[in-house]
Amino acid sequence: MAGSSQQGELVDVEDKLVEVVEWEGREYQKYSLAREINLSPCDQDEADRLEKQHFFLKDLLTGEEWPRNHRLFPAAATHAHDFLDLGFGTGLWCAEVGSYDTRFRVVGIDITSHMAIDDNPPNVELELQNLNEELMLSDLNSFDFVRLSFVSGGISRQRWPGLLSDIFNKALRPGGIVQSMEWDLHFRSDSDAEASLSNLREWTRLYTTALSSSERHEGRKIHRVEDIEDFMRAARFEVSSKVIDVPIGGWPNDRRSKAIGTKNFENMSSLLETIATYVVVSRRICSLEDFKDLIENAKTELGNDEAELYMRLHIVWGKKAA
């Protein structure tokens, strides 16, 4: 890494990671597009979506695994003091963890800082680094908890085993925990209306096809989030996992699930465009005009409460033996 660390600020900023390009009204990191790393926008609209997703997931994560007073990290990491967020996005999680206890040390790493919030507590440090390359840490084996949330679109399939090995060998203390959280982007329904989801099914097909269609190894991503659990085991972690069915729309009967479903409808309506448009169109899986039409039809299907739509959130924990 180049440059010196400064608490509460972005460090190791290089000009090549700052430049953005505009494509179809959205801003993307030029460095990532050229190397097919992060193919989602890095603009304010995406920052707003990620912020809303952050808060509705805190509403979702209940039960004995999640402390009621913060829901930022699992109860199994209650005694953690040093935190590492790989793929910090907006940096909001880092800021909240740092504010929760000023004695904590929180480090975030991402390839782009364009969506990062302006103010961070002094115990939070954000760094720019390409996670598809060897993880560079100034203090080895010094973290108690490592967070990997919604980064599958930016990590190549080839890199996952090495990244998790880096976390095991270089980041975590003995007894430390890594947590992965990813959406399974197959839209599901247990109702008789499932046949009416043809556009959502086609969106998933085109997107997963595009993820595997790059000539560069950095551009080929996993499209089965279940693979992360296998990668963790191969990296010698003690693995446990949980799958949560998350409603889409206001169809649930109970108030809490209805509120979560309503928020998830807004999240998924935006996500259909955000994560898929560039990768599907640039890899010539579908034309821009046809894909835009498909997204609009898919959004209509998302709003069909008779279908009782839901999707699955996969959470995987890996513990390094003490």
ABEGO torsion letter per residue (X at the ends): XBEBBBBGBBBGBBAAAABBBBBGGBBBBAAAAAAGBBABBABAAAAAAAAAAAAAAAAABBEAABBAAAGABBAAAAABABBBBBGAEAGAAAAAAAAABAABBBBBBBABAAABBABBBAABBBBBBBAABBBBBABBGABABBBBBGAAAABBAAAAAAAAAAAAAAABBBGBBBBBBBBBABBBBABAAAAAAAAAAAAAAAAAAAAAABABAAABBBABAAAAAAAAAAAGBBBBBBBBBBBBEAABABAAAAAAAAAAAAAAAAAAAAAAAAAAAAAGABBAAAAAAAAAAAAAAAABAAAGBBBBBBBBBBBBBX
